[in-house]
C-alpha cells in the first residue's frame, strides 16, 4: 500500500480522474506551474531562509527579506507559467507577495518569539497500531514557546481567509499533530497555527485526543475508499471550478480530451559513413550559429539590463507579448589565489585563527561567499572578511515567450 499525503487524498476527493492521471497513469505531459502555486513556493522559501538567518542571530531587515524574495522569484521563474484569473498578471502576484512579507516582517521581527525546532520538516506517521495506513507531509515550521508548548505553523498566501470554525475543523495540521506527538511525546500541549499572510491574520486551534482519534478513523476510511477505487479501476471525473487549474485538462474525457500514452522512444537510426558525415557537418554548422547567437544575445542582454533599475526586479515587455524579467543586485566576490594571492593568504590565515579552516580547506571562495551571505560565519570573522570582498553587479535575466511561441 502506498504512503498517502493530505494532498494526495484531497486530489482523489476533488476529482478521482485527476488522481488516476497524477498517481497511477502519470502521462508524459508538459507540466505548467500555476502562478498561485509559484507564489506560495517562493514565499515559503523566503520565510524558511528568514528563520534560518534568525536562528543564527541575524534576523533580516525588511529590505533584506524583500531582497531574498525578489531574488528567489527571479531565479526560479519558469519559462512558462499559468495565470488563470483574467485581468491580473504575474507581476500582480509578485507585488502581492511583497506586501504580505512586509506585513509579516512588521509583525514578527526579530523572529525570536519562539524557538524554531524545524523548517519545512518532512514527517511520517501511521494511522493505526498495525501500521497499515501510513501518511507523510511537510510542516512549514515547528516551534516551542516559552512555556514549552509546541506550535505547528502553516503559511498561507491564499486570498481566501478561513473562519475560526473552519480552522477548528481543518484536518491537515491536525494530522501533522499526530506526527509531532510521536516526535516530542512529553510536550505540555500543541497549538495549530495558520498565518494568512495577505490578511496579516494568525488563526490558532487545538485538538483533543478524542478529536484526533476520530480523525484517524476518518482518514483510514478515505484511504480504504481510494484502495477500493484502485482495485476496481473506478475513477469518475468530477467537474468543478478547479478544472481551470488542472494540469491534465487537455487529456480529460469530460473536456473533450483523450488520454493517449506516448509511444516509446525509438533508437536513432544507424547511418553509413557518408550520412554520418552529413549529420556531423550539420551539427558543426548549428554549433557555430549557436556561438554567434550567444554572442549577440550577450550584447542584447547588456542593452536590456541598462534599462533595469538597480536593486529591484524589473519586468520589460516586448511588442509581441513576450517579456524578460531582470534582477539587478550587488554581490560579494572574494579574490581567487591567481587574482590576488596576498589577500587569498590573508583570508586563509583568518579562517585558521577562527578554527574554521577545515570546512574551507581548499579555500573554495564560492562556499565562503555563501557562508558570508547567509550569516553562517561568526560575526567577528564576517566583519573582517567583508572588506576583502569586491562588490560586483549580479544580474539575472529570464525570458518568457509569447503564448503562440510555446
Secondary structure, DSSP 8 states (H G I E B T S, - for coil): ---EEHHHHHHHHH-HHHHIIIIII--------BHHHHHHHHHHHHHHHHHHHHHTT----HHHHHHHHHHHHHHH--SS-B--STT--HHHHHHHHHHHHHHHHHHHTT--SSEEEEEEEEEEEESSTT--SEEEEEEEEEEE-TTS-EEEEEEE--SS---HHHHHH--HHHHHHHHHHHHSTT-S-EEEEEEETTTTEEEEE---HHHHHHHHHHHHHHHHHHHHHHHHT-------GGGGG-TTGGG-GGGT----------------HHHHHHHHHHHHHHHHHHHHHHHHHHHHHHHHHTTS-TTSEEEEE-TTS-EEEEEEEEEEE---TTT-HHHHHHHHHHHHHTT-TGGGTT--HHHHHHHHHTT-S-HHHHHHHHTTSEEEEEEEEEEE--GGG-
